[in-house]
Amino acid sequence: MKQYRSRITPNFLSLYRALPAETRARARRAYRRWRENPDLPGLRFKRVWADGRIYSVRIDARHRAVGEMLGDEITWDFIGDHEAYARYLAGL
């Protein structure tokens, strides 16, 4: 099982803080699960950009987080609902 280092950007932190408390709690649970095993099917951790550096992970049925993978480190830059997720990816 692959282990990754992880960090967040100020943008991610701002978006995270704006989420409802329940969604933040689900994000923390998803992060702990991802740290233990990023390949868990429920997380749907996958590449979402053709160059292979941009990944997403499922927080819950409505929310995703997005990060850039460089080597064995992912830098999380986005967290939000599907509509915001689609806009974020379109802006890359």
Contacts in CASP RR format, 6 or more apart in sequence:
PFRMAT RR
TARGET T0000
AUTHOR 0000-0000-0000
METHOD contacts of the structure
MODEL  1
MKQYRSRITPNFLSLYRALPAETRARARRAYRRWRENPDLPGLRFKRVWA
DGRIYSVRIDARHRAVGEMLGDEITWDFIGDHEAYARYLAGL
1 37 0 8 1.000
1 38 0 8 1.000
1 39 0 8 1.000
2 38 0 8 1.000
2 39 0 8 1.000
2 72 0 8 1.000
3 35 0 8 1.000
3 72 0 8 1.000
4 38 0 8 1.000
4 69 0 8 1.000
4 72 0 8 1.000
4 73 0 8 1.000
4 74 0 8 1.000
5 72 0 8 1.000
5 73 0 8 1.000
5 74 0 8 1.000
6 31 0 8 1.000
6 35 0 8 1.000
6 73 0 8 1.000
6 74 0 8 1.000
6 75 0 8 1.000
6 76 0 8 1.000
7 73 0 8 1.000
7 74 0 8 1.000
7 75 0 8 1.000
7 76 0 8 1.000
8 16 0 8 1.000
8 75 0 8 1.000
8 76 0 8 1.000
8 77 0 8 1.000
9 75 0 8 1.000
9 76 0 8 1.000
9 77 0 8 1.000
11 77 0 8 1.000
11 78 0 8 1.000
12 65 0 8 1.000
12 76 0 8 1.000
12 77 0 8 1.000
12 78 0 8 1.000
12 79 0 8 1.000
15 78 0 8 1.000
15 79 0 8 1.000
15 80 0 8 1.000
16 24 0 8 1.000
16 27 0 8 1.000
16 79 0 8 1.000
17 24 0 8 1.000
19 27 0 8 1.000
19 63 0 8 1.000
19 79 0 8 1.000
19 80 0 8 1.000
23 59 0 8 1.000
23 60 0 8 1.000
23 63 0 8 1.000
26 59 0 8 1.000
26 60 0 8 1.000
26 63 0 8 1.000
27 59 0 8 1.000
27 63 0 8 1.000
27 65 0 8 1.000
27 79 0 8 1.000
30 43 0 8 1.000
30 57 0 8 1.000
30 58 0 8 1.000
30 59 0 8 1.000
30 60 0 8 1.000
30 65 0 8 1.000
33 40 0 8 1.000
33 43 0 8 1.000
34 40 0 8 1.000
34 43 0 8 1.000
34 45 0 8 1.000
34 57 0 8 1.000
38 45 0 8 1.000
38 57 0 8 1.000
39 45 0 8 1.000
42 58 0 8 1.000
43 57 0 8 1.000
43 58 0 8 1.000
44 56 0 8 1.000
44 57 0 8 1.000
44 58 0 8 1.000
45 55 0 8 1.000
45 56 0 8 1.000
45 57 0 8 1.000
45 58 0 8 1.000
46 55 0 8 1.000
46 56 0 8 1.000
47 54 0 8 1.000
47 55 0 8 1.000
48 54 0 8 1.000
48 55 0 8 1.000
48 56 0 8 1.000
48 66 0 8 1.000
48 89 0 8 1.000
49 89 0 8 1.000
49 92 0 8 1.000
52 69 0 8 1.000
53 68 0 8 1.000
53 69 0 8 1.000
53 70 0 8 1.000
54 66 0 8 1.000
54 67 0 8 1.000
54 68 0 8 1.000
54 69 0 8 1.000
54 89 0 8 1.000
54 92 0 8 1.000
55 66 0 8 1.000
55 67 0 8 1.000
55 68 0 8 1.000
55 69 0 8 1.000
55 74 0 8 1.000
56 64 0 8 1.000
56 65 0 8 1.000
56 66 0 8 1.000
56 67 0 8 1.000
56 85 0 8 1.000
57 64 0 8 1.000
57 65 0 8 1.000
58 64 0 8 1.000
59 65 0 8 1.000
59 79 0 8 1.000
59 80 0 8 1.000
62 81 0 8 1.000
62 82 0 8 1.000
63 79 0 8 1.000
63 80 0 8 1.000
63 81 0 8 1.000
63 82 0 8 1.000
63 85 0 8 1.000
64 78 0 8 1.000
64 79 0 8 1.000
64 80 0 8 1.000
64 82 0 8 1.000
64 85 0 8 1.000
65 76 0 8 1.000
65 78 0 8 1.000
65 79 0 8 1.000
65 80 0 8 1.000
66 76 0 8 1.000
66 77 0 8 1.000
66 78 0 8 1.000
66 79 0 8 1.000
66 85 0 8 1.000
66 88 0 8 1.000
66 89 0 8 1.000
67 74 0 8 1.000
67 75 0 8 1.000
67 76 0 8 1.000
67 77 0 8 1.000
67 78 0 8 1.000
68 74 0 8 1.000
68 75 0 8 1.000
68 77 0 8 1.000
78 84 0 8 1.000
78 85 0 8 1.000
78 88 0 8 1.000
END
